[in-house]
Amino acid sequence: MANITPPNKHDIILDPDQAILISNLQKSTVPDTLHTQFCLFDRIYAAGCYANLSYILSHLHPSSIESIQHEGTRDLVNQYKDIAIDIYDDSTHPKAGAIIIPLETETIIAFHGINFARKSDHITNLESNLTHSPYAPGLYHAGFLNISHAITPKIIHVLEMKLGSLNAHPHKIKIYGHSMGAGLAQLLTQYLQHQYENLEIETIVFGSPKVMCPLAATSYNEKNNSRTLRIENPLDLAIYMPAQFMGYGVVNNAILLPKTHSDVMRNHGIEGYLESIDTMRQQFRTQGIQSVSLSDYIAASARFNPVHPWMPSGNGISAKSSVSEFLHLMGHGISKGIQSLIRFLPFK
């Protein structure tokens, strides 16, 4: 057990795994103002707010936007609702959607997640056979790839309209997504990094299903140079699907969040993710860590056993961990979760 200063009554109590991680960060983190402007989990929290913003701007009536409860997302709505470019393609089932926010030093692309009111979203997720892509090696989730092929040309058109030729000058692009949007975010990242040389891409996804085979994931990692984060709630069923035995792999790097919810739908929802991320932000601040980079986080996590579920490796969650977490989920009200899921099944 790491030697952690006892918390006062207002501090968040860390579990042993989180305490070890925090202790390692305290020992190894060196402030780097060039590469680290704020805490890693502040970056992740902001990315989640952008993913939530994408869903809100794509699905909510403008009159409903004022009633948004989540403070971080509400701030982004007020700041960017007039400059965010809504990209969609009605030819796909489900409707593919993202927002593009062109800023002075970077461009943000955020894909929204599933709309549970549309059955076609679930049907696409069931199209889990692997198929070839024309722009990168390996095999990819057929349902997500079809949507990506439809919406990517529109995204490229907007990027070139705002930035000029993507091959002419270096550009910084941040790509975020949740659920179905997380899959599309990874496919767009794969496309951009295989087609353009001058792009610096950072990708953060939440509750992502698997979208490519191990060969494709290896190609992704080699091009991306560990600038992708998969944020995962261990009790979110989506991160285990499609199953590995179906030929699927995952990209680097995984960060697992504290297990905070027992409701199945809440475990997958973006606001549930934001709540867990906010808990981690508070834990870091409680322990006096104001700034940490991804490389620092990985270095601190690497001191764990390689199969430890906190280890942000390409394998994400070990088989042993997957089974134990799934059993843990069953013990947290699976009957309630099934009742929630039945309401959204694509076949009634």
Helices and strands as residue ranges (DSSP letters): H 16-28, H 40-59, H 62-65, H 71-80, E 85-89, E 96-102, E 107-111, H 119-126, E 130-132, E 139-141, H 142-163, E 171-178, H 180-195, E 199-206, H 214-224, E 228-232, G 237-240, G 244-246, E 254-256, H 264-268, H 270-286, H 294-301, H 319-330, H 334-342
